Each structure stands twice: as C-alpha cells, then as structure tokens.
C-alpha cells in the first residue's frame, strides 16, 4: 500500500475494490485516507525502552536455564 493519500489503491477496472453498502465503502475509504497520509503517526506504536529489552532478555535467560535444568 502506498504511503500517499492518492487513489493508488484502486482496483483494476476502476473503483476501490470495496464492495457493499455505500456508507461502509465511504467509511473504509475515509479510514484508508487517514492511515495512508504521509503525516500519520500510529498512536499504538512505540519504541521499546531499555527496561522492555532487559525484561525480554531476562525472560529468555530464565527459559534457557529452566530448559537446561529440565533436560531439554
């Protein structure tokens, strides 16, 4: 999918490729325009912090030790 909000996602033969109720199509098109805008920032996405990486590494270390002791 393009990162621009032009009509580059159009289906072959014209149209958007979205079938169904016109209100649903309009809402899907509106949402696609929002998330494909160049200045869109996903509020749910964030970078991992050092604490996140340490917790992940600690989890892997504990799993490795547990599996070694258990015999895997």
C-alpha positions in Angstrom: 0.0 0.0 0.0 1.2 3.4 -0.9 2.1 6.0 1.8 0.4 8.7 -0.1 -3.3 9.5 0.1 -3.9 9.4 -3.7 -6.1 6.8 -5.3 -3.1 4.4 -5.9 -5.1 1.5 -4.2 -7.7 1.5 -6.9 -8.7 -2.0 -8.2 -8.1 -3.0 -11.8 -11.0 -1.8 -13.9 -11.7 1.2 -11.7 -13.3 1.6 -8.3 -11.7 0.9 -5.0 -12.3 -2.9 -5.0 -14.5 -2.5 -1.9 -18.0 -3.9 -2.3 -21.1 -3.4 -0.2 -23.1 -0.6 1.3 -22.0 2.9 0.0 -21.8 4.1 3.6 -19.4 1.3 4.6 -17.3 2.0 1.4 -17.1 5.7 2.3 -16.0 4.9 5.9 -13.4 2.5 4.7 -12.1 5.0 2.1 -12.0 7.7 4.8 -10.0 5.5 7.2 -7.6 4.4 4.5 -7.0 8.0 3.6 -6.2 8.8 7.2 -3.8 5.9 7.8 -2.0 6.3 4.4 -1.4 10.0 4.9 2.3 10.9 4.9 2.0 12.6 8.3 0.1 9.8 10.0 1.6 8.6 13.4 0.2 5.4 14.8 -0.6 6.1 18.5 -0.4 2.4 19.4 3.1 2.0 18.1 6.1 3.0 20.3 9.7 2.0 20.6 10.9 -0.5 23.1 12.6 1.0 26.1 15.7 -0.3 27.8 13.5 -1.8 30.5 11.5 -3.7 27.9 14.7 -5.1 26.3 16.1 -6.1 29.7 12.8 -7.8 30.6 12.8 -9.7 27.3 16.4 -10.8 27.7 15.8 -11.9 31.3 12.8 -13.9 30.2 14.9 -15.7 27.6 17.7 -16.3 30.1 15.2 -17.8 32.6 13.7 -20.0 29.9 17.2 -21.1 28.8 18.2 -22.0 32.3 14.9 -23.8 33.0 15.1 -25.9 29.9 18.8 -26.8 30.6 17.9 -27.9 34.1 14.8 -29.7 32.9 16.9 -31.6 30.3 15.9 -30.1 27.0 
